[in-house]
Amino acid sequence: MAKKKSTKFVTKDILRSSIIGSFQKLDPRYMVKNPVMFVVEIGFLITLVLTFFPTLFGGGAQYQLYNGIVSVILFITVLFANFAESVAEGRGKAQAASLKKTKQDTKARLILPDGSEKTISASELKKNDIVLVKAGEVIPNDGEVIEGIASVDESAITGESAPVTRESGGDFSSVTGGTTVVSDWLKIRIVAEPGHSFLDKMISLVEGASRQKTPNEIALNTLLIVLTLIFLIVVVTLYPFAAYLGVEIPISWAIALMVCLIPTTIGGLLSAIGIAGMDRVTRFNVIAMSGKAVEACGDVDTMILDKTGTITYGNRLAAEFYPVSGVEKEELVDYSVMSSLMDQTPEGKSTVELGRQMGCALDDRVAQQMTFVEFTAQTKMSGADLKDGTVVRKGASEAIRTFVREKGGAIPPDLEEIVTNVSNLGGTPLTVCVDNRILGVIYLKDTVKPGLVERFARLREIGIKTIMCTGDNPLTAATIAREAGVDGFIAECKPEDKIEAIKKEQAEGKLVAMTGDGTNDAPALAQADVGLAMNSGTQAAKEAANMVDLDSDPTKILEVVEIGKQLLITRGSLTTFSVANDIAKYFAIIPAMFTMVLPQMQILNIMHLATPASAILSALIFNAIIIPGLIPIAMKGVAYKPMKAEKLLLRNMGIYGLGGVIVPFVGIKLIDLAVAPLLALAGM
């Protein structure tokens, strides 16, 4: 399980910068990007003018103090909305500041075409330049290792203290600028232009400078604008209606009415919710390339996962020896160890270790009496040739059978049964032979990571299907899939099979997530709606994905999806609360306004608010203070519990719908009890 970073809500530095940011965002050129709060700011400016010139638009001078009070409350409302967004941005900027510490103008050893070295500034490096980085030196920019093998300290980016190995070729050749070589040396080809490294992108994304609104956010913002226009028209049409009946409605009352009617609560928090969603992903050591990627996680229907390294540990270890009929187990153990003494793979080392636990006395001195034969994709075998001519091999069952037949040997009748039983157990069978005689099978076991069964069950509860991809044969794949609890599997899977699986799910209207780290995963990562690349993987994989996991933990896709779900649930819950909130405000302020025109409307004053003036002011004050009250929920997110959509809807309607109605009824009434006497003393 990947560690989470500190989730402290707000520090002194963030609080200070957020307060400053709240005032800076008052600039109308910025406020116009949030139409709902821009309307509130315009209302503030109008009431501010009326505070000093109460008769400017034909109103009475007796409303001067009331205009001033309304002006102050509207100003505070806008500030609180800006504060919510500033806090969300401040948390991201604090992370960016720590990342910037790793970005420094280091020196680079540029390898010239003639093979000589030239020391230059890292900022002068261009794409495809070759640099040499020795122990203790900082890698100057993103690149691919083309020569050498070394330990690299990536703690500045990932937060993990343990160095990782980087080497040329394979899926562990990608290095990140700002990390440090701690042993040996690496020759690296630069793959990024100055200012466009992975670290630069991280800083930009974390700061939120390029954060664009997601489709759902745009749709909700459009709805808020429409509602604002509707209520603006409603308030404006009150004036001719009141004039016809001979009733005076102060402009400050009308502005207060409009601010209470429009969806200011969610309008003030919407941007903060989106920024905080990306922030939560980042604090989980995942860099999302856009807010859309985070939101897409919440809508995922299908998750495609590699077996090795994601569902299982990936290192197949020897678990048992199964001799064929007529062979003693001790003989099988001795020759299995003999074939593995010089085998440095996890399988070979575990075979030697298990054999010695079972009493095998062979040691490294025996290895000096034989020649090790490495595994190749062509032979699908490895083993040893002894000096006396004896040949010992272990490998894939079919390859060993062919090898024995070519030497004139016979295939034991019970071999197939043993191989099938090992496969049914979810293991990998390695058949062992000496010359033309098959001795038995080594059972290699790939262990399912603990806790995955429960996590896959949680995903199933919320309607997400899991599909395991593996290169194993169908029998082994079926056993692992059953043990892990996934919903389906693709055996003997090739890179193109992953793409086909993704396209098939997408053709059915589903959103698909997957993880990958190799160049061969890049096409599938690009095809998936949510592609999570490992930071330890290749540059091609990271460029194709829309998320990068700095910890290189393939199972983190499970947490990322839940964070995406939490983002959607938080936005939905607070929108529900905001709409329900408005219902209570309608009952508070509309009867108060219309009672002046139609006394019969008093029957709707179910809250028994003291006067129209106190009712309007109480609703306006509550409208302002509810925004900072909801900031912690917007930042931390609504607590997420896996459940069906119908149950989740009922839960949110109960908590945030019903709660959104009850809280303002209570709050506005309490505020009215405090405000009414003060207004009476002031003669209003």
C-alpha positions in Angstrom: 0.0 0.0 0.0 1.4 3.4 -1.0 1.8 5.9 1.8 -0.3 9.1 1.9 1.3 12.4 2.4 0.3 14.7 5.2 -3.3 15.6 5.1 -3.2 18.5 7.5 -6.0 20.8 6.4 -4.2 24.1 6.4 -0.9 25.5 7.7 -0.1 29.0 8.8 1.6 29.7 5.5 -1.3 28.5 3.5 -3.7 30.5 5.7 -1.7 33.6 5.2 -1.4 33.2 1.4 -5.1 32.3 1.2 -6.2 35.5 3.0 -4.0 37.6 0.6 -5.4 35.6 -2.3 -9.0 36.3 -1.3 -8.4 40.0 -1.7 -6.4 39.6 -4.9 -9.2 37.6 -6.5 -11.6 40.6 -6.0 -10.3 41.9 -9.3 -13.4 41.9 -11.6 -11.3 40.5 -14.5 -10.8 37.4 -12.3 -14.3 37.3 -10.7 -16.0 37.3 -14.1 -14.7 33.7 -14.5 -17.2 32.7 -11.7 -20.4 34.3 -12.9 -22.4 33.5 -9.8 -19.9 35.2 -7.4 -19.4 38.0 -10.0 -23.1 38.9 -9.6 -22.6 39.0 -5.8 -19.6 41.3 -6.3 -21.7 43.7 -8.5 -24.4 43.6 -5.8 -21.7 44.6 -3.2 -20.5 47.5 -5.4 -24.1 48.8 -5.8 -25.0 48.6 -2.1 -21.6 50.2 -1.3 -22.5 53.2 -3.4 -25.9 53.4 -1.8 -24.3 53.4 1.6 -22.8 56.8 0.8 -25.5 58.0 -1.6 -28.8 56.3 -0.4 -31.0 58.5 -2.6 -29.0 58.0 -5.8 -31.6 55.7 -7.3 -34.6 57.3 -5.7 -34.5 55.3 -2.4 -35.0 56.7 1.1 -32.2 58.1 3.3 -33.5 55.9 6.1 -32.0 52.8 4.4 -28.4 54.1 4.5 -27.4 52.0 7.5 -29.2 49.0 6.2 -27.4 49.4 2.8 -24.1 49.5 4.6 -24.9 46.3 6.5 -25.9 44.5 3.3 -22.8 45.8 1.6 -20.5 44.4 4.3 -22.2 41.0 4.3 -22.0 40.7 0.5 -18.3 41.7 0.6 -17.7 38.9 3.2 -19.6 36.5 1.0 -17.3 37.1 -1.9 -14.2 37.0 0.3 -15.3 33.6 1.7 -15.8 32.2 -1.8 -12.4 33.5 -2.8 -10.9 32.1 0.4 -12.2 28.6 -0.4 -10.5 28.6 -3.8 -7.3 30.2 -2.4 -7.0 27.5 0.3 -7.3 24.8 -2.4 -4.7 26.5 -4.5 -2.5 27.2 -1.5 -2.3 23.5 -0.7 -1.1 22.8 -4.2 1.3 25.6 -4.3 2.9 24.4 -1.0 3.5 21.1 -2.7 4.9 22.9 -5.8 7.3 24.8 -3.5 8.8 21.6 -2.2 9.1 20.2 -5.7 10.9 23.4 -6.8 13.6 22.6 -4.3 14.6 19.6 -6.4 14.8 21.7 -9.5 18.1 23.4 -9.7 20.4 24.6 -12.4 22.9 21.7 -12.1 25.9 21.1 -14.2 25.9 18.4 -16.9 28.7 16.3 -18.5 27.8 16.6 -22.1 29.3 13.8 -24.3 30.5 15.3 -27.6 30.4 13.4 -30.9 34.2 12.7 -30.6 33.6 11.1 -27.2 35.1 13.9 -25.1 33.2 15.6 -22.2 32.1 19.2 -21.8 30.6 20.6 -18.6 27.6 22.9 -19.3 24.6 24.2 -17.5 21.6 21.8 -17.4 19.5 24.5 -18.9 21.6 24.4 -22.1 20.8 20.7 -22.7 18.7 19.9 -25.8 16.7 16.9 -26.7 18.8 13.8 -27.7 21.9 15.2 -26.1 24.0 12.5 -24.3 25.2 13.1 -20.8 27.2 11.2 -18.3 26.1 11.2 -14.6 28.4 9.8 -11.9 27.8 8.8 -8.3 26.7 11.8 -6.2 25.6 13.9 -9.2 22.1 15.1 -10.0 20.5 13.9 -13.2 20.1 17.2 -15.2 16.9 16.4 -17.1 14.6 13.6 -18.1 16.2 10.9 -20.1 16.6 7.2 -21.1 19.6 5.2 -19.9 21.6 4.0 -22.9 24.5 2.6 -21.0 25.4 1.6 -17.5 23.6 0.5 -14.4 23.3 2.5 -11.1 21.2 3.1 -8.0 19.2 6.3 -8.2 17.8 8.3 -5.2 14.3 9.4 -6.3 13.2 10.6 -2.8 13.1 14.2 -3.9 10.1 13.3 -6.1 8.6 10.1 -4.7 9.4 10.7 -1.0 10.7 7.1 -0.8 14.2 6.9 0.8 15.2 3.5 -0.7 17.2 4.0 -4.0 16.0 2.2 -7.1 18.0 0.6 -9.9 18.1 2.1 -13.3 19.7 0.4 -16.3 19.7 0.5 -20.1 17.1 -1.5 -22.0 13.8 -2.8 -20.6 11.2 -1.0 -18.6 13.5 0.5 -16.0 15.6 2.8 -18.2 13.6 6.0 -17.6 15.2 8.6 -15.3 13.8 11.9 -14.0 15.6 15.2 -13.8 16.3 16.3 -10.2 17.0 12.8 -9.0 20.5 11.7 -7.8 22.8 8.9 -8.8 24.1 7.3 -5.6 26.3 4.6 -7.0 28.2 3.7 -10.2 27.4 5.8 -13.4 24.8 6.2 -16.1 25.0 7.4 -19.7 21.7 9.1 -20.5 20.0 10.4 -23.6 18.0 13.5 -22.8 14.3 13.2 -23.9 12.9 16.6 -22.8 13.6 20.2 -23.9 14.6 22.7 -21.1 11.5 23.8 -19.2 9.5 20.8 -20.4 10.7 18.1 -18.1 8.5 15.8 -16.0 9.4 17.9 -12.9 8.4 21.1 -14.7 5.1 19.6 -15.7 4.5 18.4 -12.1 5.1 21.9 -10.7 2.8 23.4 -13.2 0.0 20.9 -12.6 0.3 21.0 -8.9 0.2 24.8 -8.8 -3.0 24.5 -10.8 -1.9 27.1 -13.3 -3.1 25.1 -16.2 -6.1 23.4 -14.5 -9.0 23.4 -16.9 -12.6 22.7 -15.9 -13.9 19.2 -16.5 -17.0 18.5 -18.6 -19.1 17.8 -15.5 -17.8 21.0 -13.9 -18.6 23.0 -17.1 -22.1 21.5 -17.2 -22.8 22.4 -13.6 -21.4 25.9 -14.1 -23.7 26.4 -17.0 -26.7 25.3 -14.9 -25.6 27.8 -12.2 -25.4 30.6 -14.7 -28.9 29.8 -16.1 -30.3 29.7 -12.5 -28.6 33.1 -11.8 -30.2 34.6 -14.9 -33.6 33.3 -14.1 -33.6 34.7 -10.6 -32.1 38.0 -11.8 -35.1 38.3 -14.1 -37.5 37.4 -11.3 -36.0 40.1 -9.0 -36.1 42.8 -11.7 -39.7 42.1 -12.5 -40.6 42.7 -8.9 -40.2 46.4 -9.3 -43.0 47.1 -11.8 -45.2 44.8 -9.9 -44.5 46.7 -6.6 -44.8 50.1 -8.3 -48.3 49.1 -9.6 -49.4 48.2 -6.0 -47.7 51.3 -4.6 -45.2 49.5 -2.4 -41.5 50.6 -2.1 -38.9 47.9 -2.3 -35.4 49.1 -1.3 -32.7 48.2 -3.8 -30.6 46.7 -1.1 -33.5 44.3 -0.3 -33.8 43.3 -3.9 -30.1 42.6 -4.2 -30.1 40.7 -0.9 -33.1 38.7 -2.3 -31.3 37.9 -5.5 -28.1 36.8 -3.7 -30.1 34.5 -1.5 -32.0 33.0 -4.5 -29.0 32.3 -6.7 -26.9 29.2 -5.9 -24.1 31.1 -4.2 -23.1 28.2 -1.9 -22.1 25.8 -4.7 -21.0 28.7 -6.9 -18.5 29.7 -4.3 -17.2 26.2 -3.7 -17.3 24.6 -7.2 -13.8 25.6 -8.3 -12.3 24.7 -4.8 -13.8 21.2 -5.1 -12.2 20.6 -8.4 -8.8 21.9 -7.3 -9.0 19.9 -4.1 -9.7 16.7 -6.0 -6.5 17.0 -8.0 -4.7 17.9 -4.7 -5.9 14.7 -3.0 -4.6 12.6 -5.9 -1.2 14.5 -5.8 -1.0 13.9 -2.0 -1.3 10.2 -2.8 1.9 10.6 -4.9 0.1 10.5 -8.2 0.4 13.3 -10.7 -2.8 13.8 -12.8 -2.2 15.5 -16.2 -5.6 17.2 -15.9 -8.7 17.5 -13.7 -10.5 15.6 -16.4 -8.4 12.5 -15.7 -9.2 12.7 -12.0 -12.9 13.0 -12.7 -12.8 10.2 -15.3 -11.6 8.0 -12.5 -14.9 8.5 -10.7 -16.8 7.3 -13.7 -14.7 4.2 -14.4 -16.8 1.0 -15.2 -14.0 -1.4 -16.0 -10.5 -1.8 -14.7 -7.8 -3.8 -16.6 -4.8 -4.9 -14.5 -1.7 -6.8 -15.2 -1.3 -9.9 -13.1 2.4 -9.7 -12.4 3.4 -7.0 -10.0 -0.2 -5.8 -9.6 -2.3 -8.7 -8.5 0.6 -10.9 -7.6 4.1 -10.1 -6.3 5.6 -11.1 -9.6 8.5 -13.2 -8.3 7.6 -16.8 -8.9 9.2 -18.8 -6.0 9.7 -22.5 -5.6 7.1 -24.0 -3.3 7.4 -27.8 -3.8 9.0 -30.6 -5.7 6.8 -33.3 -7.4 8.7 -36.4 -8.6 7.3 -38.6 -11.4 6.6 -42.3 -10.6 9.8 -44.3 -10.0 11.9 -41.3 -9.0 12.8 -40.5 -5.4 12.1 -37.0 -4.2 15.6 -36.6 -2.9 17.0 -37.2 -6.4 14.6 -34.6 -7.9 15.6 -32.1 -5.2 19.4 -32.7 -5.8 19.2 -32.2 -9.5 16.8 -29.2 -9.3 19.4 -27.5 -7.0 22.2 -28.5 -9.2 20.5 -26.9 -12.2 19.9 -23.7 -10.2 23.2 -23.1 -8.3 24.4 -20.5 -10.8 20.9 -19.3 -11.7 20.5 -15.7 -10.3 16.8 -15.3 -11.1 14.3 -15.3 -8.2 13.1 -18.7 -9.4 16.6 -20.2 -9.4 17.5 -18.7 -6.0 14.3 -19.9 -4.4 14.8 -23.4 -5.8 18.2 -23.6 -4.2 16.9 -22.2 -0.9 13.9 -24.7 -0.8 16.2 -27.6 -1.7 18.6 -26.9 1.1 15.7 -26.6 3.5 14.8 -30.1 2.4 18.3 -31.5 3.2 20.2 -31.0 -0.1 23.9 -30.8 0.7 25.1 -29.4 -2.6 27.0 -26.2 -2.3 28.7 -23.6 -4.5 31.8 -25.8 -4.8 29.8 -28.1 -7.0 29.1 -25.2 -9.3 32.8 -25.0 -10.1 32.5 -28.5 -11.7 29.9 -27.5 -14.3 29.0 -25.0 -16.9 25.8 -23.0 -16.4 23.4 -22.8 -19.4 21.3 -19.6 -19.3 17.6 -19.5 -20.2 16.7 -18.3 -23.7 13.4 -17.5 -25.3 14.2 -20.1 -28.0 15.1 -23.0 -25.8 12.8 -22.1 -22.9 15.2 -24.0 -20.6 18.2 -23.4 -18.4 20.5 -25.8 -16.5 24.0 -27.1 -16.2 26.5 -29.3 -18.2 28.7 -31.4 -15.8 32.3 -32.2 -16.7 31.5 -35.9 -16.9 29.0 -35.1 -19.7 25.8 -35.2 -17.7 23.3 -32.7 -18.9 20.8 -31.2 -16.4 17.9 -29.1 -17.6 14.8 -27.4 -16.1 12.2 -25.5 -18.1 8.8 -25.4 -19.7 7.2 -28.8 -19.8 6.8 -28.9 -23.6 10.4 -27.8 -24.2 11.8 -30.5 -21.8 9.6 -33.2 -23.5 11.0 -32.2 -26.9 14.6 -32.2 -25.4 14.1 -35.7 -23.9 12.6 -37.2 -27.0 15.5 -35.9 -29.2 17.8 -37.8 -26.8 15.7 -41.0 -27.2 14.1 -40.8 -23.8 10.5 -41.7 -22.8 7.9 -39.3 -21.3 6.6 -40.5 -17.9 2.9 -41.3 -18.0 2.1 -39.2 -14.9 4.0 -36.1 -16.0 1.0 -34.5 -17.7 -1.1 -35.0 -14.6 1.5 -33.3 -12.4 1.9 -30.4 -14.7 -1.9 -29.9 -14.9 -2.3 -30.1 -11.1 0.4 -27.4 -10.6 -1.3 -25.2 -13.2 -4.6 -25.7 -11.5 -3.0 -24.5 -8.3 -2.2 -21.2 -10.0 1.5 -22.1 -10.2 4.1 -22.4 -12.9 5.4 -25.9 -13.5 9.2 -26.3 -14.3 10.0 -29.8 -15.5 13.5 -31.2 -14.6 15.4 -33.8 -16.6 18.8 -35.4 -16.5 20.1 -36.4 -19.9 17.1 -38.3 -21.5 15.2 -39.0 -18.2 12.5 -36.7 -16.7 12.7 -36.6 -12.9 9.7 -34.4 -12.0 8.3 -30.9 -11.6 9.3 -27.8 -9.6 6.1 -26.0 -8.4 6.7 -22.2 -8.8 4.1 -20.2 -7.0 3.1 -16.6 -7.8 1.4 -15.3 -4.6 -1.6 -13.0 -4.7 -1.0 -9.8 -2.7 -2.9 -9.7 0.6 -6.1 -7.6 0.8 -6.8 -7.6 -2.9 -9.8 -9.9 -2.6 -11.5 -7.5 -0.3 -10.6 -4.5 -2.5 -11.9 -6.1 -5.6 -15.1 -6.9 -3.7 -15.4 -3.2 -2.9 -15.0 -2.3 -6.5 -17.7 -4.9 -7.4 -20.1 -3.3 -4.9 -19.9 0.0 -6.8 -20.3 -1.6 -10.2 -16.7 -1.7 -11.4 -15.6 -4.8 -13.3 -12.0 -6.0 -13.0 -10.2 -7.9 -15.7 -6.8 -9.5 -15.2 -4.3 -9.7 -18.1 -1.5 -12.3 -18.0 0.8 -14.2 -20.2 0.1 -17.4 -18.3 -1.8 -20.3 -19.8 -5.6 -20.4 -19.3 -5.4 -22.9 -16.4 -3.0 -20.8 -14.4 -4.8 -17.6 -15.3 -8.1 -19.0 -14.1 -6.7 -20.1 -10.8 -5.1 -16.8 -10.0 -8.2 -14.9 -11.1 -10.3 -17.1 -8.8 -7.9 -16.7 -5.9 -7.7 -12.9 -6.4 -11.4 -12.4 -6.9 -11.3 -10.6 -10.3 -14.4 -10.7 -12.5 -12.6 -11.9 -15.7 -9.2 -12.6 -17.2 -7.3 -12.7 -20.5 -4.8 -15.5 -20.7 -1.7 -15.6 -22.9 -2.2 -11.9 -23.3 -0.3 -9.8 -25.8 -0.1 -6.0 -26.0 -2.6 -5.9 -28.8 -5.0 -8.0 -26.7 -5.1 -5.3 -24.0 -6.1 -2.7 -26.7 -8.8 -5.0 -28.0 -10.1 -5.5 -24.5 -10.2 -1.8 -23.9 -11.9 -1.0 -27.2 -14.5 -3.8 -26.6 -15.5 -2.3 -23.2 -15.5 1.2 -24.6 -17.8 0.1 -27.5 -20.3 -0.9 -24.8 -20.2 2.7 -23.5 -17.9 1.9 -20.5 -15.0 4.0 -19.2 -11.8 1.9 -18.8 -8.8 2.3 -16.5 -5.5 0.5 -16.7 -1.9 0.6 -15.5 1.3 0.0 -17.3 5.1 0.7 -17.3 6.5 -0.6 -20.5 6.8 0.8 -24.0 4.5 -2.0 -25.1 1.9 -0.7 -22.7 1.9 2.8 -24.2 -0.8 2.2 -26.9 -3.2 0.6 -24.3 -2.5 3.5 -21.8 -3.3 6.0 -24.5 -6.5 4.1 -25.5 -7.8 3.8 -21.9 -9.9 6.6 -20.4 -7.7 6.5 -17.3 -4.1 5.4 -17.9 -1.8 5.2 -14.9 1.9 4.9 -15.8 4.6 3.9 -13.4 7.3 6.5 -12.7 9.9 3.7 -13.0 8.6 2.8 -16.4 9.6 4.0 -19.9 9.2 7.6 -21.1 6.8 6.3 -23.8 4.4 4.9 -21.1 4.5 8.1 -19.1 3.7 10.2 -22.1 0.9 8.0 -23.2 -0.8 8.0 -19.8 -2.9 10.8 -18.2 -1.6 9.9 -14.7 1.9 9.0 -13.4 2.4 7.2 -10.1 5.6 8.4 -8.4 5.7 5.4 -6.1 5.5 3.0 -9.1 2.8 0.9 -7.3 0.5 -0.7 -9.9 -2.2 -1.5 -7.3 -2.6 2.3 -6.7 -5.1 2.4 -9.5 -7.6 1.1 -7.0 -7.1 4.1 -4.7 -7.1 6.5 -7.6 -10.5 5.3 -8.8 -11.8 5.8 -5.2 -10.4 9.3 -5.1 -12.2 10.0 -8.4 -15.4 8.7 -7.0 -14.9 10.9 -3.9 -14.5 13.9 -6.1 -17.8 13.3 -7.9 -19.6 12.4 -4.7 -18.3 15.6 -3.0 -19.5 17.8 -5.8 -22.8 16.1 -5.9 -23.3 16.2 -2.2 -22.5 19.9 -1.9 -24.6 20.7 -4.9 -27.5 18.8 -3.2 -26.8 20.7 0.1 -26.7 24.0 -1.8 -30.0 23.5 -3.6 -31.7 22.2 -0.4 -30.2 25.2 1.3 -31.9 27.6 -1.1 -35.3 26.0 -0.4 -35.1 27.1 3.2 -33.9 30.5 2.2 -36.9 30.9 -0.1 -39.2 30.3 2.9 -37.3 32.8 4.9 -37.0 35.7 2.4 -39.8 35.4 -0.1 -42.7 35.7 2.4 -40.9 38.6 4.0 -40.7 40.4 0.6 -44.1 39.7 -0.6 -45.9 40.4 2.7 -45.3 44.0 1.9 -47.3 43.6 -1.3 -49.7 40.9 -0.3 -50.3 40.7 3.5 -51.9 37.2 2.9 -48.4 35.9 2.2 -47.7 36.1 5.9 -49.2 32.6 6.1 -46.0 31.3 4.4 -43.8 32.8 7.1 -43.5 29.4 8.8 -40.3 30.4 10.4 -42.0 33.3 12.2 -39.2 35.7 11.4 -39.6 39.1 13.2 -39.7 41.5 10.3 -39.1 41.6 6.5 -35.8 43.5 7.2 -34.6 41.0 9.8 -35.7 38.0 7.6 -33.7 39.3 4.6 -30.6 40.2 6.7 -30.7 36.8 8.5 -30.9 34.8 5.3 -28.1 36.9 3.8 -25.8 36.4 6.9 -26.5 32.7 6.8 -25.8 32.6 3.1 -22.3 34.1 3.8 -21.2 32.0 6.8 -22.3 28.7 5.3 -19.5 28.9 2.6 -16.5 28.8 5.1 -18.5 26.2 7.1 -18.4 23.9 4.0 -14.7 24.6 3.1 -13.3 21.6 5.1 -15.7 19.2 3.4 -14.8 20.6 0.0 -11.1 20.2 0.8 -11.1 16.8 2.4 -14.0 15.4 0.4 -17.1 13.6 1.5 -16.3 10.3 3.2 -16.5 7.6 0.5 -18.0 4.2 1.1 -18.4 1.7 -1.7 -22.1 1.1 -2.4 -24.6 0.8 -5.3 -25.6 4.1 -7.0 -29.2 3.8 -5.8 -28.1 3.4 -2.1 -25.6 6.2 -2.5 -28.2 8.5 -3.9 -30.6 7.8 -1.0 -27.7 8.3 1.5 -26.7 11.7 0.1 -30.3 12.8 -0.2 -30.8 11.9 3.5 -27.6 13.6 4.8 -27.1 16.5 2.4 -30.6 16.9 1.1 -32.5 16.8 4.3 -29.6 18.3 6.2 -29.5 21.1 3.7 -33.1 22.0 4.5 -32.9 21.6 8.2 -29.6 23.5 8.9 -30.6 26.8 7.3 -34.1 26.7 8.9 -32.4 26.5 12.3 -29.5 28.8 11.4 -31.7 31.6 9.9 -34.1 31.5 12.9 -31.2 31.8 15.4 -29.7 34.7 13.4 -33.1 36.4 13.3 -33.4 36.2 17.0 -30.1 38.0 17.4 -30.6 40.5 14.5 -34.2 41.6 15.0 -33.6 43.4 18.4 -30.5 45.1 17.0 -32.5 46.4 13.9 -35.3 47.5 16.2 -32.8 49.6 18.3 -31.5 51.1 15.1 -35.0 52.0 14.0 -35.1 49.7 11.0 
